[in-house]
Amino acid sequence: KNIIDITERFNRHGVMIFSSSVKHAEEIMSYLPSEDARLVLGDTDMADRDKIVEDFKKKKFKYLVNVSVLTTGFDAPHVDVIAILRPTESNSLYQQIVGRGLRLSENKKDCYILDYTGMGHDIYAPEIGDKRPAKDTVPVKVQCPKCAFENDFWGYADDDGTVLEHFGRK
């Protein structure tokens, strides 16, 4: 049913599918149109991987399946569907996966995030509890200048609560 959702229900331009294992990825590939899908694994030859990624960015095929390879540092702005078929307990990894589809691109209005794991991550909640940069830092709220969402980061604030410094994404 998941693959039917991905291939038939959503008529999109670029679909990234995150699978849980090599065997799982190979099974997913068996349901996709072979002329329109490619697979990238950890042991995919780097030259082959580069060619696959380049062809995907040029929109030569629609479905890109991977196993823990293209979660960070991958930029294909046309991606408008992220299908998550692998669970993770890491909120930051989940944010990275979702982020592959949140790049701005001409003629792109939105991106569907299809999460079939049921893990229930919050993409707006940085994990400030993991590492405190200094003993005297406190959680501070920093407003996004574009959307006004308040993000929580470690930082310093004065007695009135005014943020003096923060250690987060800007």
C-alpha positions in Angstrom: 0.0 0.0 0.0 2.8 2.4 0.8 4.3 2.1 -2.7 0.9 2.6 -4.3 0.6 5.9 -2.3 4.0 7.0 -3.5 3.6 6.1 -7.2 -0.1 6.6 -7.9 -1.7 8.9 -5.3 0.9 11.6 -5.6 1.9 12.8 -9.1 5.1 14.6 -8.2 8.5 15.5 -9.7 11.1 14.1 -7.4 10.6 11.4 -4.8 13.2 10.4 -2.2 12.5 7.1 -0.4 14.4 6.3 2.8 14.4 2.5 3.5 15.5 0.6 6.5 17.9 -2.0 5.0 19.4 -3.2 1.7 16.8 -6.0 1.4 14.0 -3.5 2.1 15.4 -1.1 -0.5 15.6 -3.9 -3.1 12.0 -4.9 -2.3 10.9 -1.2 -2.7 12.7 -1.1 -6.1 10.7 -4.1 -7.3 7.5 -2.1 -7.0 8.8 1.0 -8.7 8.9 1.5 -12.5 12.5 0.4 -13.3 13.0 3.1 -16.0 12.1 5.8 -13.4 13.9 4.6 -10.2 17.5 4.2 -8.9 19.0 2.9 -5.7 21.9 4.3 -3.7 23.5 2.1 -1.0 26.5 2.6 1.2 28.6 0.3 -0.9 27.5 1.9 -4.3 30.6 2.8 -6.2 31.3 6.5 -5.8 31.4 7.2 -9.5 28.1 5.3 -9.9 26.6 7.2 -6.9 27.7 10.6 -8.4 26.1 9.7 -11.7 22.8 8.6 -10.1 22.7 11.7 -8.0 23.5 14.0 -10.9 20.8 12.3 -13.1 18.3 12.7 -10.3 19.1 16.4 -10.0 18.6 16.7 -13.8 15.2 15.0 -13.4 16.1 12.0 -15.6 14.2 9.8 -13.2 11.6 10.3 -10.5 12.3 7.9 -7.6 15.5 7.8 -5.6 15.7 5.0 -3.0 18.5 5.0 -0.4 19.6 3.3 2.7 21.2 5.7 5.2 23.2 7.5 2.5 21.5 10.7 1.4 20.3 12.0 4.8 22.8 14.9 5.1 24.6 17.1 2.6 22.3 16.2 -0.3 20.6 19.0 -2.2 18.1 18.4 -5.0 15.6 21.3 -4.7 13.0 19.7 -6.9 12.3 16.9 -4.4 8.6 17.2 -3.6 7.9 13.9 -1.8 9.9 12.4 1.1 8.8 8.9 1.9 10.1 7.7 5.2 10.0 3.9 5.5 12.7 3.5 8.1 12.3 4.3 11.8 14.7 6.4 13.7 14.7 7.5 17.4 16.9 10.5 16.5 15.0 13.7 16.1 17.9 15.4 14.4 18.2 12.6 11.8 14.5 12.8 11.2 14.9 16.6 10.6 17.7 15.9 8.2 15.6 13.4 6.2 12.6 15.8 6.1 14.9 18.6 5.1 15.8 16.9 1.9 12.4 18.0 0.6 12.2 21.4 2.1 14.5 23.2 -0.3 13.0 26.0 -2.3 12.7 25.5 -6.1 11.0 27.3 -8.9 7.5 26.0 -9.6 7.6 24.0 -6.3 4.7 24.8 -4.1 5.0 22.2 -1.4 6.5 18.8 -0.4 4.6 15.8 0.9 6.2 14.1 3.9 5.0 10.5 3.9 6.0 9.0 7.3 5.1 5.4 7.5 7.1 4.8 10.7 4.7 6.2 13.3 7.6 7.5 15.4 6.0 10.9 15.9 9.0 13.3 15.6 8.6 17.1 15.9 10.7 18.7 13.2 10.5 22.1 15.0 12.1 20.9 18.3 15.9 21.0 18.3 17.3 18.7 20.9 18.7 21.2 23.3 18.9 18.7 26.1 21.6 16.6 24.4 24.7 18.8 24.9 24.9 21.9 27.0 27.8 24.0 25.6 28.6 25.5 29.0 27.3 25.1 32.6 25.9 28.6 32.7 23.8 28.4 29.5 20.0 28.3 29.7 17.3 27.4 27.2 16.5 30.6 25.2 13.8 31.2 22.6 14.9 32.6 19.3 12.3 33.7 16.8 12.8 32.8 13.1 13.0 36.1 11.1 11.0 34.6 8.2 8.1 32.7 9.9 8.2 34.0 13.5 8.4 30.4 14.9 10.1 30.4 18.3 13.0 27.9 18.4 14.6 26.7 21.6 18.4 26.9 21.8 21.1 26.9 24.6 22.3 30.5 25.2 22.5 33.4 27.6 19.8 35.8 28.6 19.7 38.8 30.9 17.4 39.1 34.0 14.6 40.4 31.8 14.8 37.3 29.5 16.3 39.2 26.6 18.5 36.8 24.6 22.2 38.0 24.6 23.6 35.1 22.8 22.5 31.7 21.4 24.1 28.6 20.1 21.8 27.4 17.4 21.1 27.6 13.8 20.7 31.2 12.6 
